[in-house]
Structure formats: structure tokens, C-alpha cells
């Protein structure tokens, strides 16, 4: 460390408190590292998003099993001309599956319509 001098113990040192103006002007700002322009960004992959979806699905499945096990009392169900008694948790599960299938059917129909429109526009 050339150029630096150590204080002489025989010299007297007087400490003074910094003023508010001095502390305001000497605030330390965190160093922010700027990313290099030539570095490519890492993009997520299909496998990573599938893995995350599987984990979320597994957690939801565990919650669903807990819900079904806590709702074992029988309830009477009347659907159109069909009636019967089921445990409440199983009945909710069946209705949720039916609703999901209905929505998948509607979504599939819409996708077919869009494909037909794209094919028609491609022929023109």
C-alpha cells in the first residue's frame, strides 16, 4: 500500500461529527451491475413448465383427497331423471369432472372453428 501513511501515535487527532449536509451528500448507493448486451437470456422450457404444472396438480390432488375424506356424509342427488345417494365429497368431485369435461368440449369446438377459418383464409 504505497502512498498511504499510518497515523503517528504521537500526533493528536480531533474527531468532529459530520453535518447533515455532509451525510446527505455522501449517501452510499448500491452498485447495480448492468447486464451485458451480448449475453443471451435464458428462456424457460416446455419441460420446466410441465414440471411446475405437475407439482401444482399434485398439491391440488392432495387437497382434493383431504376434502373428500372430510365430507363422507351421504347426500341425496337428483339429476334430471336420475337420483341416488353419494358421499358429498364424491358428488362434488363428479360434478367438478363433469364441468371440466363440458368446458373442454366447448373449448375444443371453438378450436375447430378457428382452424376452419384459418384454412379458408389460407385458400384465398
C-alpha positions as CSV (number, residue, x, y, z in Angstrom):
1,X,0.0,0.0,0.0
2,X,2.3,2.7,-1.2
3,X,1.3,6.3,-0.8
4,X,-0.7,5.7,2.3
5,X,0.6,6.9,5.6
6,X,-0.2,5.5,9.0
7,X,-1.1,7.9,11.7
8,X,1.6,8.8,14.1
9,X,0.6,7.8,17.6
10,X,2.3,10.9,19.0
11,X,0.1,13.2,16.9
12,X,-3.2,14.4,18.3
13,X,-6.4,13.5,16.4
14,X,-9.6,15.5,16.7
15,X,-12.9,13.8,15.7
16,X,-15.7,16.0,14.5
17,X,-19.3,14.9,13.9
18,X,-20.4,15.1,10.3
19,X,-23.0,17.7,9.5
20,X,-26.4,16.8,7.9
21,X,-25.3,18.3,4.6
22,X,-22.2,16.2,4.5
23,X,-24.1,12.9,5.3
24,X,-26.8,13.7,2.8
25,X,-24.3,14.2,0.0
26,X,-22.2,11.1,0.9
27,X,-25.0,8.5,1.0
28,X,-23.9,5.2,-0.3
29,X,-25.7,4.0,-3.4
30,X,-25.8,0.3,-4.1
31,X,-23.8,-0.8,-7.1
32,X,-26.1,-2.1,-9.8
33,X,-24.4,-4.3,-12.3
34,X,-25.7,-3.6,-15.8
35,X,-26.2,-6.8,-17.9
36,X,-24.1,-7.1,-20.9
37,X,-25.8,-6.6,-24.2
38,X,-24.3,-9.6,-25.8
39,X,-25.5,-12.1,-23.2
40,X,-28.4,-14.2,-24.3
41,X,-31.3,-14.5,-21.8
42,X,-32.1,-18.0,-20.6
43,X,-35.7,-18.9,-21.6
44,X,-37.9,-21.3,-19.8
45,X,-38.5,-24.7,-21.4
46,X,-41.6,-26.8,-22.0
47,X,-40.2,-29.4,-19.6
48,X,-39.8,-26.9,-16.9
49,X,-43.4,-25.6,-17.2
50,X,-44.7,-29.1,-17.4
51,X,-42.8,-30.0,-14.2
52,X,-44.3,-27.0,-12.4
53,X,-47.8,-27.9,-13.6
54,X,-47.3,-31.4,-12.3
55,X,-46.2,-30.2,-8.9
56,X,-49.2,-27.8,-8.7
57,X,-51.5,-30.6,-9.9
58,X,-50.2,-33.0,-7.2
59,X,-50.7,-30.4,-4.5
60,X,-54.3,-29.8,-5.7
61,X,-54.9,-33.6,-5.8
62,X,-53.8,-33.9,-2.2
63,X,-56.1,-31.1,-1.2
64,X,-59.0,-32.8,-3.1
65,X,-58.4,-36.1,-1.3
66,X,-58.4,-34.3,2.0
67,X,-61.7,-32.6,1.1
68,X,-63.3,-35.9,0.0
69,X,-62.2,-37.7,3.2
70,X,-63.7,-34.9,5.3
71,X,-67.0,-34.9,3.5
72,X,-68.2,-38.5,3.8
73,X,-71.8,-37.9,4.9
74,X,-74.3,-39.1,2.4
75,X,-76.4,-36.7,0.4
76,X,-79.3,-37.3,-2.0
77,X,-78.7,-36.2,-5.5
78,X,-81.4,-35.6,-8.1
79,X,-80.1,-35.0,-11.6
80,X,-82.8,-34.9,-14.4
81,X,-84.5,-38.3,-14.1
82,X,-81.7,-40.0,-12.1
83,X,-81.4,-39.9,-8.3
84,X,-79.2,-41.6,-5.7
85,X,-77.2,-41.1,-2.6
86,X,-73.5,-40.4,-2.6
87,X,-70.9,-39.2,-0.2
88,X,-70.9,-35.4,-0.5
89,X,-67.1,-35.3,-1.4
90,X,-67.6,-37.8,-4.2
91,X,-70.6,-35.9,-5.5
92,X,-68.6,-32.7,-5.7
93,X,-65.8,-34.5,-7.4
94,X,-68.2,-35.9,-10.0
95,X,-69.7,-32.5,-10.7
96,X,-66.3,-30.9,-11.0
97,X,-65.2,-33.5,-13.5
98,X,-68.5,-33.1,-15.5
99,X,-68.0,-29.3,-15.5
100,X,-64.4,-29.7,-16.7
101,X,-65.4,-32.1,-19.5
102,X,-68.2,-29.7,-20.6
103,X,-65.7,-26.8,-20.7
104,X,-63.2,-28.9,-22.6
105,X,-65.9,-29.8,-25.2
106,X,-66.8,-26.1,-25.7
107,X,-63.0,-25.2,-26.0
108,X,-62.4,-28.0,-28.5
109,X,-65.4,-26.8,-30.6
110,X,-64.0,-23.3,-30.6
111,X,-60.6,-24.5,-31.7
112,X,-62.1,-26.5,-34.6
113,X,-64.0,-23.3,-35.7
114,X,-60.7,-21.3,-35.6
115,X,-58.9,-23.9,-37.6
116,X,-61.6,-23.9,-40.3
117,X,-61.4,-20.1,-40.5
118,X,-57.6,-20.3,-40.9
119,X,-57.9,-22.9,-43.7
120,X,-60.4,-20.8,-45.5
121,X,-58.2,-17.7,-45.3
122,X,-55.2,-19.7,-46.5
123,X,-57.1,-20.8,-49.6
124,X,-57.9,-17.3,-50.7
